[in-house]
Amino acid sequence: MKYLVVPFKASITQNDSGNTAANQLQTLINQHAEQGWEYVRLESIVTTVAPENGCFGFGAKPGYTTSVEVVVFKQ
């Protein structure tokens, strides 16, 4: 069995409803289904972005935690 993991980030405006995000996910799932991939689930991966020291300490940026949503398919 093979798995495919694809990043997903819905693009909506303040005037859009949750249906817009759902339709974007549905489109992604249908595109991959046409290629023989079966949808498994939507996952959220939490990760830490490392801090940047900057040049001689100037422009240093602290690290932070973020999450990335991915769609998992299997074939």
C-alpha positions as a printed NumPy array, in Angstrom:
array([[  0.   ,   0.   ,   0.   ],
       [  1.222,   3.498,  -0.838],
       [  0.382,   6.745,   0.946],
       [  0.395,  10.316,  -0.314],
       [  0.419,  13.319,   2.026],
       [ -0.552,  16.682,   0.513],
       [ -0.513,  20.065,   2.298],
       [ -3.887,  21.807,   2.518],
       [ -4.7  ,  25.362,   3.473],
       [ -8.119,  26.751,   2.661],
       [ -8.208,  30.257,   1.194],
       [-11.28 ,  32.153,   2.304],
       [-12.251,  35.786,   2.74 ],
       [-14.258,  37.371,   5.535],
       [-17.38 ,  37.111,   3.366],
       [-16.978,  33.373,   2.742],
       [-18.599,  30.675,   4.826],
       [-17.256,  27.334,   5.954],
       [-18.713,  25.919,   2.761],
       [-15.956,  27.622,   0.78 ],
       [-13.245,  25.783,   2.708],
       [-15.196,  22.527,   2.473],
       [-15.539,  22.942,  -1.297],
       [-11.791,  23.504,  -1.643],
       [-11.104,  20.314,   0.318],
       [-13.677,  18.425,  -1.743],
       [-12.017,  19.594,  -4.96 ],
       [ -8.611,  18.414,  -3.726],
       [-10.038,  15.02 ,  -2.728],
       [-11.839,  14.599,  -6.067],
       [ -8.714,  15.536,  -8.066],
       [ -6.704,  12.846,  -6.313],
       [ -9.539,  10.308,  -6.523],
       [ -9.433,  10.683, -10.317],
       [ -5.788,   9.581, -10.118],
       [ -6.687,   6.475,  -8.082],
       [ -6.008,   7.833,  -4.573],
       [ -8.451,   7.153,  -1.744],
       [ -8.976,   9.834,   0.902],
       [ -7.99 ,   8.722,   4.421],
       [ -8.147,  11.822,   6.648],
       [ -7.166,  15.424,   7.314],
       [ -4.321,  15.706,   9.831],
       [ -2.747,  18.593,  11.681],
       [  1.015,  18.43 ,  12.205],
       [  2.398,  20.602,  15.005],
       [  6.014,  21.642,  14.596],
       [  8.527,  24.138,  15.967],
       [ 10.182,  26.688,  13.71 ],
       [ 13.759,  27.249,  14.86 ],
       [ 14.844,  30.741,  15.919],
       [ 17.109,  32.816,  13.687],
       [ 20.146,  34.458,  15.249],
       [ 20.439,  37.249,  12.717],
       [ 23.746,  38.885,  11.856],
       [ 25.626,  39.729,  15.068],
       [ 22.297,  39.491,  16.889],
       [ 20.589,  42.131,  14.748],
       [ 17.37 ,  40.972,  13.132],
       [ 17.15 ,  37.934,  15.382],
       [ 13.774,  36.197,  15.341],
       [ 12.467,  33.935,  18.102],
       [ 11.333,  30.421,  17.354],
       [  7.655,  29.543,  17.474],
       [  5.222,  26.657,  17.257],
       [  2.939,  26.329,  14.255],
       [  0.653,  23.746,  12.694],
       [  0.319,  22.536,   9.135],
       [ -2.754,  20.75 ,   7.801],
       [ -2.218,  17.836,   5.428],
       [ -4.563,  15.495,   3.584],
       [ -3.67 ,  11.791,   3.652],
       [ -4.512,   9.513,   0.728],
       [ -3.81 ,   5.821,   0.144],
       [ -3.612,   3.657,  -2.939]])
